């Protein structure tokens, strides 16, 4: 649950932990679709396969 109070987003400890693990385990994020990857190589492959046109 996220509460918004005076332009602040407050996360529960569980949400904070989940976000940390996601960002720690998959630090490379696609700017176009927000998908995350463990390795930069996987992000590059994703971009070339999914977003190239």
VMD Tcl script that builds the backbone (N, CA, C; Angstrom):
set m [mol new atoms 159]
animate dup $m
set s [atomselect $m all]
$s set {name element resname resid chain x y z} {
  {N N UNK 1 A 0.834 -1.181 0.000}
  {CA C UNK 1 A 0.000 0.000 0.000}
  {C C UNK 1 A 0.876 1.241 0.000}
  {N N UNK 2 A 0.509 2.224 -0.806}
  {CA C UNK 2 A 1.270 3.463 -0.877}
  {C C UNK 2 A 0.346 4.604 -0.477}
  {N N UNK 3 A 0.781 5.365 0.499}
  {CA C UNK 3 A 0.037 6.541 0.927}
  {C C UNK 3 A 0.730 7.776 0.380}
  {N N UNK 4 A -0.055 8.700 -0.141}
  {CA C UNK 4 A 0.527 9.941 -0.639}
  {C C UNK 4 A 0.109 11.064 0.297}
  {N N UNK 5 A 1.102 11.661 0.910}
  {CA C UNK 5 A 0.859 12.765 1.834}
  {C C UNK 5 A 1.822 13.881 1.500}
  {N N UNK 6 A 1.291 14.999 1.148}
  {CA C UNK 6 A 2.084 16.185 0.820}
  {C C UNK 6 A 3.272 15.864 -0.087}
  {N N UNK 7 A 2.966 15.255 -1.232}
  {CA C UNK 7 A 3.960 14.933 -2.263}
  {C C UNK 7 A 5.018 13.924 -1.824}
  {N N UNK 8 A 4.752 13.143 -0.819}
  {CA C UNK 8 A 5.686 12.099 -0.404}
  {C C UNK 8 A 5.028 10.748 -0.635}
  {N N UNK 9 A 5.830 9.804 -1.080}
  {CA C UNK 9 A 5.337 8.441 -1.245}
  {C C UNK 9 A 5.937 7.616 -0.117}
  {N N UNK 10 A 5.069 7.010 0.648}
  {CA C UNK 10 A 5.515 6.224 1.796}
  {C C UNK 10 A 5.301 4.750 1.475}
  {N N UNK 11 A 6.373 3.987 1.553}
  {CA C UNK 11 A 6.301 2.561 1.280}
  {C C UNK 11 A 6.296 1.792 2.594}
  {N N UNK 12 A 5.654 0.665 2.573}
  {CA C UNK 12 A 5.743 -0.221 3.729}
  {C C UNK 12 A 7.123 -0.884 3.689}
  {N N UNK 13 A 7.532 -1.448 4.786}
  {CA C UNK 13 A 8.837 -2.104 4.818}
  {C C UNK 13 A 8.899 -3.269 3.835}
  {N N UNK 14 A 7.788 -3.955 3.666}
  {CA C UNK 14 A 7.743 -5.067 2.719}
  {C C UNK 14 A 7.914 -4.564 1.286}
  {N N UNK 15 A 7.264 -3.477 0.938}
  {CA C UNK 15 A 7.399 -2.900 -0.400}
  {C C UNK 15 A 8.825 -2.402 -0.640}
  {N N UNK 16 A 9.403 -1.797 0.362}
  {CA C UNK 16 A 10.771 -1.305 0.260}
  {C C UNK 16 A 11.734 -2.462 0.018}
  {N N UNK 17 A 11.538 -3.543 0.765}
  {CA C UNK 17 A 12.383 -4.730 0.606}
  {C C UNK 17 A 12.224 -5.325 -0.791}
  {N N UNK 18 A 10.990 -5.429 -1.255}
  {CA C UNK 18 A 10.709 -5.983 -2.580}
  {C C UNK 18 A 11.360 -5.135 -3.676}
  {N N UNK 19 A 11.237 -3.823 -3.567}
  {CA C UNK 19 A 11.836 -2.922 -4.544}
  {C C UNK 19 A 13.361 -3.035 -4.523}
  {N N UNK 20 A 13.941 -3.080 -3.339}
  {CA C UNK 20 A 15.392 -3.220 -3.215}
  {C C UNK 20 A 15.873 -4.498 -3.879}
  {N N UNK 21 A 15.207 -5.612 -3.596}
  {CA C UNK 21 A 15.621 -6.894 -4.180}
  {C C UNK 21 A 15.502 -6.869 -5.699}
  {N N UNK 22 A 14.437 -6.286 -6.198}
  {CA C UNK 22 A 14.253 -6.195 -7.644}
  {C C UNK 22 A 15.372 -5.361 -8.265}
  {N N UNK 23 A 15.655 -4.206 -7.690}
  {CA C UNK 23 A 16.685 -3.329 -8.238}
  {C C UNK 23 A 18.080 -3.908 -8.045}
  {N N UNK 24 A 18.288 -4.652 -6.980}
  {CA C UNK 24 A 19.582 -5.250 -6.718}
  {C C UNK 24 A 19.833 -6.449 -7.629}
  {N N UNK 25 A 18.829 -7.284 -7.789}
  {CA C UNK 25 A 18.981 -8.492 -8.599}
  {C C UNK 25 A 18.944 -8.197 -10.091}
  {N N UNK 26 A 18.184 -7.182 -10.456}
  {CA C UNK 26 A 18.072 -6.818 -11.875}
  {C C UNK 26 A 18.279 -5.303 -12.013}
  {N N UNK 27 A 19.516 -4.876 -11.984}
  {CA C UNK 27 A 19.793 -3.437 -11.963}
  {C C UNK 27 A 19.651 -2.727 -13.308}
  {N N UNK 28 A 19.581 -3.469 -14.405}
  {CA C UNK 28 A 19.547 -2.841 -15.721}
  {C C UNK 28 A 18.114 -2.752 -16.225}
  {N N UNK 29 A 17.656 -1.540 -16.440}
  {CA C UNK 29 A 16.257 -1.294 -16.762}
  {C C UNK 29 A 16.126 -0.712 -18.167}
  {N N UNK 30 A 15.192 -1.244 -18.916}
  {CA C UNK 30 A 14.892 -0.727 -20.245}
  {C C UNK 30 A 14.101 0.569 -20.097}
  {N N UNK 31 A 14.546 1.618 -20.781}
  {CA C UNK 31 A 13.876 2.909 -20.678}
  {C C UNK 31 A 12.531 2.932 -21.403}
  {N N UNK 32 A 12.367 2.047 -22.366}
  {CA C UNK 32 A 11.145 2.059 -23.168}
  {C C UNK 32 A 9.995 1.275 -22.541}
  {N N UNK 33 A 10.304 0.152 -21.901}
  {CA C UNK 33 A 9.220 -0.680 -21.374}
  {C C UNK 33 A 9.373 -1.004 -19.884}
  {N N UNK 34 A 10.428 -0.519 -19.265}
  {CA C UNK 34 A 10.685 -0.712 -17.828}
  {C C UNK 34 A 10.949 -2.154 -17.412}
  {N N UNK 35 A 11.205 -3.005 -18.351}
  {CA C UNK 35 A 11.595 -4.374 -17.999}
  {C C UNK 35 A 13.015 -4.342 -17.434}
  {N N UNK 36 A 13.316 -5.254 -16.519}
  {CA C UNK 36 A 14.629 -5.258 -15.862}
  {C C UNK 36 A 15.402 -6.530 -16.192}
  {N N UNK 37 A 16.754 -6.397 -16.141}
  {CA C UNK 37 A 17.634 -7.504 -16.496}
  {C C UNK 37 A 18.796 -7.602 -15.526}
  {N N UNK 38 A 19.306 -8.824 -15.375}
  {CA C UNK 38 A 20.437 -9.056 -14.483}
  {C C UNK 38 A 21.736 -8.531 -15.072}
  {N N UNK 39 A 21.870 -8.624 -16.382}
  {CA C UNK 39 A 23.126 -8.236 -17.025}
  {C C UNK 39 A 22.870 -7.206 -18.115}
  {N N UNK 40 A 23.834 -6.343 -18.286}
  {CA C UNK 40 A 23.732 -5.318 -19.317}
  {C C UNK 40 A 23.614 -5.953 -20.700}
  {N N UNK 41 A 24.294 -7.064 -20.870}
  {CA C UNK 41 A 24.227 -7.808 -22.130}
  {C C UNK 41 A 22.781 -8.182 -22.463}
  {N N UNK 42 A 22.038 -8.641 -21.458}
  {CA C UNK 42 A 20.638 -9.035 -21.675}
  {C C UNK 42 A 19.784 -7.827 -22.045}
  {N N UNK 43 A 20.077 -6.693 -21.442}
  {CA C UNK 43 A 19.355 -5.474 -21.781}
  {C C UNK 43 A 19.632 -5.084 -23.236}
  {N N UNK 44 A 20.881 -5.130 -23.643}
  {CA C UNK 44 A 21.235 -4.807 -25.041}
  {C C UNK 44 A 20.526 -5.746 -26.015}
  {N N UNK 45 A 20.515 -7.037 -25.697}
  {CA C UNK 45 A 19.838 -8.005 -26.564}
  {C C UNK 45 A 18.345 -7.717 -26.630}
  {N N UNK 46 A 17.764 -7.417 -25.493}
  {CA C UNK 46 A 16.337 -7.084 -25.430}
  {C C UNK 46 A 16.037 -5.873 -26.311}
  {N N UNK 47 A 16.832 -4.832 -26.182}
  {CA C UNK 47 A 16.612 -3.615 -26.978}
  {C C UNK 47 A 16.689 -3.905 -28.469}
  {N N UNK 48 A 17.678 -4.696 -28.861}
  {CA C UNK 48 A 17.834 -4.968 -30.290}
  {C C UNK 48 A 16.721 -5.875 -30.825}
  {N N UNK 49 A 16.233 -6.784 -30.008}
  {CA C UNK 49 A 15.190 -7.708 -30.469}
  {C C UNK 49 A 13.787 -7.116 -30.381}
  {N N UNK 50 A 13.528 -6.367 -29.313}
  {CA C UNK 50 A 12.162 -5.914 -29.065}
  {C C UNK 50 A 11.907 -4.489 -29.571}
  {N N UNK 51 A 12.886 -3.621 -29.420}
  {CA C UNK 51 A 12.641 -2.203 -29.695}
  {C C UNK 51 A 13.314 -1.682 -30.957}
  {N N UNK 52 A 13.979 -2.523 -31.697}
  {CA C UNK 52 A 14.604 -2.047 -32.931}
  {C C UNK 52 A 13.581 -2.092 -34.068}
  {N N UNK 53 A 13.590 -1.075 -34.878}
  {CA C UNK 53 A 12.692 -1.036 -36.023}
  {C C UNK 53 A 13.207 -0.149 -37.088}
}
mol reanalyze $m
mol bondsrecalc $m
mol representation Tube
mol addrep $m
